Amino acid sequence: MDKTKLLFKSAKPVIAMIHVGALPGTSASLLTLKQIEAQAVREAKTFRDAGVHGLMIENMHDTPYLRGGVGPEIVAAMTIVARAVKEASQLPCGIQILAAANIEAMAVAHTVGLDFIRAEGFAFAHVADEGFIQSSAAELLRYRRHIGAERVQVWADVKKKHSAHAITSDVGIGETAHAVEFMRGDGIIVTGTVTGDAPKPSDVFEVKSRTSLPVYLGSGVTASNLGEFFDSANGFIVGSEFKVDGHWAGEVDAKRVKRFMKAHWQHSS
C-alpha cells in the first residue's frame, strides 16, 4: 500500500527542501534562532504560493555533521522551526536531521505534527562523510511505536549520496530497496552521487522493479530533466533547482520554483 498517497493532493507530488540556516552551537552558526525561523517561514510561504505539494526541512548548513545523533539543542531548534513551517504552510511536511539522527527526527515530527521523516541508513550500512552509518530500522520503528508516532512515515534513502557503498557492493540498489520494504519502511528515496546530481535512470528502474513502495527522487531533478523521470517516479524532492543559480546554499528563487511547477503541470496534463 502506498501510504504517501494519503498525504498529497498531487499523484506525483513535488516536495521542496527548506535548508535551515546553521543552528546555534554549530560551526557555521551566524544567525539567532528567531532569524533562522523567520527565514524558513519566508521560504515555506514562497513554496506554498508557487504551488508545491509538500515541504521537507533539513539542517544541511550544520556542517560538519555529528554522526548518528545530535544534541538536545539541535532537537529543540528544529522543533521550533518545524512547527513554524508547518503552521505557515499548512502543507504536508517532512524532516531530516543530519547526519542519520533518525530517532531525533522522529521525535520532532511526532511533537509538531509532521508527516514523514527522511532516514539515512535504514537498511544496510554505508560509509558517509561522517563515518560509518549503521542500519537503524529496528531501533527507529520500535521507537516510533513506543512514542505512539505510527502516523509518521519513514522514507528511506537507498545507496545514499555523499557516501561510499563498497561494503555492500555485492548488494544492488534494487535489493537494498527490497530490504527497506521488508523492514517496514514507507517509501524509498533514490539520489545521484552528490547533492544536485540526478539519479541514474537505470537505478530508478531497478528500484521500481524490486519494491512496491513509492519511489521518490531525492536529488538533481530540474525543470529540464523532469520529463525523463516523470513516468518512473512517484514524486520529487527538489532543493538545488529552486535556489539562485541552482545551488543548494543560495536563496530561494521564486521564478525557478514557478518554472518547475509549470513543467510539472505540463507533464501531468
Secondary structure, 3 states (H helix, E strand, C coil): CCHHHHCCCCCCCEEEEEECCCCCCCCCCCCCHHHHHHHHHHHHHHHHHHCCCEEEEECCCCCCCCCCCCCHHHHHHHHHHHHHHHHHHCCCEEEECCCCCHHHHHHHHHHHCCCEEEECCCCCCEEECCEEECCCHHHHHHHHHHCCCCCCEEEEECCCCCEECHHHCCCCHHHHHHHHHHCCCCEEEECCCCCCCCCCHHHHHHHHHHCCCCEEECCCCCCCCHHHHCCCCCEEEECHHHEHHHCCCCCECHHHHHHHHHHHHHHHC
